[in-house]
Structures are given as structure tokens and as C-alpha cells.
Amino acid sequence: MASENNILIGTAISLICINMLAVSMVIVGLGNLNNCPIQKEIAIYLLGSGCTVILSTVLGIMIQRRINRKFTMSLERRAYNLSLNFTLLIANIAWSIPGGYWVYSNIFPDLEDVTSGSYCSKDTYFLAVWTTLITYVIAFVATYLWVRIDRAVLNQEITTISAEMSECDDSVA
């Protein structure tokens, strides 16, 4: 029970931190819509990415609560949780693909001369670069860990169910 509470606390802290970053992306994106002439879409990427993260979190929590109420057994919830998490991950990565193109296609913008055609606000550009990079790293690591943990949990549950079925067969015979 204590480890389950630790996981819940860790998840809550992670969601708070991620959504604080998402809110800052929305604020910087809105504030700098016209401050990046080299690629106007960079500010739009920040705005859209921040909104996507916030929306994914809210929808994920709402849907997760319904799944948990409807299915009490962890094995029953497994497919629904997996599909929900996978869908939200794909939505966030999908928005990062054009964002990555917009950001990294202009790898050396002019960060000083506001009158230059290749100018981009430092805040906008560096926030976009780092959030794109962080998104790709998190997506890769999360997908890897997700598959590893999912296989381990599924193997353990199948072993447990097989052992219980063997016990039932022995008691019938």
C-alpha cells in the first residue's frame, strides 16, 4: 500500500511539473506570436503543444477515473489504460513532429537584431528547442519503459492466473 501511495504522489508531482511547463509554453507562445519572423510557426508550435499537453492531462485524468470505477480488476483495466495512454502519447508526439521541423529547420536564427528577417525571440526559440528535445527523449524513454514494464506485469499476471487455474483443476480432480 505504501509503494502504491508513493507512485501516486510521484505521478501527481510529475503531472504538476509537466503542466507548469505547458502553461509556460502557452504564455510564451501567445506573447511572441509575431516575434519570430524567421519561422512564425515556432510560437504556434509552443501554443499548440502547451494546449495539447494540458488537454491530454485533463482528459487522461477524467477517462482514467471512469475506467477505474468500471473495471475493478487490474487485468480488465489493462487494455483500456494501455489504449488511453498510447492515444495521449501519440497526440503529444504528433504535434511535436511539425514543431521539430519548424524549430530545427532554422537552427541558427538571429537572436539579437529585431529588424533582421532571420530574427527569433530568444525565449521563444530556446523554449521551443528544449521542449521539442525533451518531448522526443521522454517519448523514447517512456515507450521503452512502458513496453518493458508491461511485459513484466503481463508475464507475472499470466503466471499467477495459470497457478490459480492449476490449483482449481487439482481440487476438482
C-alpha positions as CSV (number, residue, x, y, z in Angstrom):
1,M,0.0,0.0,0.0
2,A,2.9,2.4,0.8
3,S,4.5,1.8,-2.6
4,E,1.2,2.5,-4.3
5,N,0.9,5.8,-2.5
6,N,4.5,6.7,-3.5
7,I,3.6,6.0,-7.1
8,L,0.5,8.2,-6.9
9,I,2.5,11.0,-5.3
10,G,5.2,10.7,-7.9
11,T,2.7,10.8,-10.7
12,A,1.0,13.8,-9.3
13,I,4.2,15.7,-8.9
14,S,5.2,14.8,-12.5
15,L,1.9,15.9,-13.9
16,I,2.2,19.2,-12.0
17,C,5.7,19.9,-13.3
18,I,4.8,18.9,-16.9
19,N,1.7,21.1,-16.8
20,M,3.6,24.0,-15.4
21,L,5.9,23.7,-18.4
22,A,2.9,23.5,-20.7
23,V,1.4,26.7,-19.2
24,S,4.7,28.5,-19.8
25,M,4.7,27.3,-23.4
26,V,1.2,28.7,-23.9
27,I,2.2,32.0,-22.3
28,V,5.4,32.4,-24.3
29,G,3.7,31.2,-27.5
30,L,0.9,33.8,-27.1
31,G,3.2,36.6,-26.1
32,N,5.6,36.0,-29.0
33,L,3.3,35.2,-31.9
34,N,4.9,38.0,-34.0
35,N,8.4,37.9,-32.6
36,C,9.9,35.2,-34.8
37,P,9.9,36.2,-38.4
38,I,12.3,33.5,-39.5
39,Q,9.6,30.9,-38.7
40,K,6.3,32.2,-37.4
41,E,5.1,28.7,-36.7
42,I,7.5,28.3,-33.8
43,A,5.3,30.4,-31.5
44,I,2.2,28.5,-32.8
45,Y,4.0,25.2,-32.0
46,L,4.6,26.4,-28.4
47,L,1.0,27.4,-28.1
48,G,-0.4,24.2,-29.6
49,S,2.0,21.9,-27.8
50,G,1.2,23.5,-24.4
51,C,-2.6,23.2,-25.1
52,T,-2.2,19.6,-26.2
53,V,-0.3,18.7,-23.0
54,I,-2.9,20.4,-20.8
55,L,-5.8,18.9,-22.7
56,S,-4.2,15.4,-22.6
57,T,-3.7,15.6,-18.8
58,V,-7.3,16.7,-18.1
59,L,-8.8,14.2,-20.5
60,G,-6.5,11.4,-19.2
61,I,-7.5,12.0,-15.6
62,M,-11.2,12.1,-16.4
63,I,-11.2,9.0,-18.5
64,Q,-8.8,7.1,-16.1
65,R,-11.2,7.7,-13.3
66,R,-14.1,6.2,-15.3
67,I,-12.0,3.2,-16.3
68,N,-11.0,2.6,-12.6
69,R,-14.6,2.8,-11.5
70,K,-15.9,0.5,-14.2
71,F,-13.2,-2.2,-14.0
72,T,-12.1,-3.3,-10.6
73,M,-9.7,-6.0,-11.6
74,S,-6.3,-4.7,-12.9
75,L,-6.2,-7.2,-15.8
76,E,-9.6,-5.9,-17.0
77,R,-8.3,-2.3,-16.9
78,R,-5.1,-3.1,-18.7
79,A,-6.3,-2.8,-22.3
80,Y,-8.2,0.4,-21.6
81,N,-5.4,2.0,-19.7
82,L,-2.9,1.0,-22.4
83,S,-5.0,2.4,-25.3
84,L,-5.7,5.6,-23.4
85,N,-2.1,6.2,-22.6
86,F,-1.0,5.3,-26.0
87,T,-3.5,7.6,-27.7
88,L,-2.5,10.6,-25.5
89,L,1.2,9.9,-26.1
90,I,0.6,9.8,-29.9
91,A,-1.3,13.1,-29.8
92,N,1.6,14.8,-28.0
93,I,4.2,13.3,-30.3
94,A,2.1,14.1,-33.4
95,W,2.2,17.8,-32.5
96,S,5.9,17.7,-31.9
97,I,6.7,16.4,-35.3
98,P,5.9,19.6,-37.2
99,G,7.2,21.6,-34.2
100,G,10.5,19.8,-34.5
101,Y,10.6,20.6,-38.2
102,W,9.8,24.3,-37.7
103,V,12.4,24.6,-34.9
104,Y,15.3,22.6,-36.3
105,S,14.9,23.8,-39.9
106,N,16.1,27.2,-38.6
107,I,18.9,26.1,-36.3
108,F,20.8,29.4,-36.2
109,P,18.3,32.3,-36.1
110,D,19.5,35.9,-35.3
111,L,18.7,36.3,-31.7
112,E,19.8,39.9,-31.3
113,D,18.8,42.1,-34.3
114,V,15.0,42.5,-34.2
115,T,14.9,44.1,-37.6
116,S,16.6,41.1,-39.3
117,G,14.4,38.7,-41.3
118,S,16.1,35.8,-39.6
119,Y,15.3,37.1,-36.1
120,C,13.6,35.0,-33.4
121,S,13.0,35.9,-29.8
122,K,15.4,34.1,-27.5
123,D,12.7,32.9,-25.1
124,T,10.5,31.6,-27.9
125,Y,13.3,29.8,-29.7
126,F,15.1,28.2,-26.8
127,L,11.9,27.1,-25.1
128,A,10.8,25.5,-28.4
129,V,14.2,23.8,-28.9
130,W,14.3,22.4,-25.4
131,T,10.7,21.3,-25.2
132,T,11.0,19.6,-28.5
133,L,14.1,17.8,-27.4
134,I,12.6,16.9,-24.0
135,T,9.5,15.6,-25.7
136,Y,11.4,13.3,-28.0
137,V,13.6,12.0,-25.2
138,I,10.6,11.4,-22.9
139,A,8.7,9.7,-25.6
140,F,11.5,7.4,-26.4
141,V,12.3,6.5,-22.7
142,A,8.6,6.2,-21.8
143,T,7.9,3.9,-24.7
144,Y,10.8,1.7,-23.8
145,L,10.0,1.5,-20.1
146,W,6.3,1.1,-20.9
147,V,7.0,-2.0,-23.1
148,R,9.4,-3.4,-20.5
149,I,7.1,-2.9,-17.5
150,D,4.0,-4.1,-19.5
151,R,5.7,-7.3,-20.5
152,A,6.9,-8.0,-16.9
153,V,3.5,-7.3,-15.4
154,L,1.7,-9.3,-18.0
155,N,4.0,-12.3,-17.5
156,Q,3.5,-12.1,-13.8
157,E,-0.3,-11.9,-14.1
158,I,-0.4,-14.8,-16.6
159,T,1.8,-16.9,-14.2
160,T,-0.5,-16.1,-11.3
161,I,-3.6,-16.9,-13.3
162,S,-2.1,-20.2,-14.5
163,A,-1.1,-21.2,-11.0
164,E,-4.7,-20.4,-9.8
165,M,-6.2,-22.4,-12.6
166,S,-3.9,-25.3,-11.8
167,E,-5.0,-25.2,-8.2
168,C,-8.6,-25.3,-9.3
169,D,-8.0,-28.2,-11.6
170,D,-6.3,-30.1,-8.8
171,S,-9.2,-29.5,-6.4
172,V,-11.8,-30.7,-8.9
173,A,-9.9,-33.9,-9.7
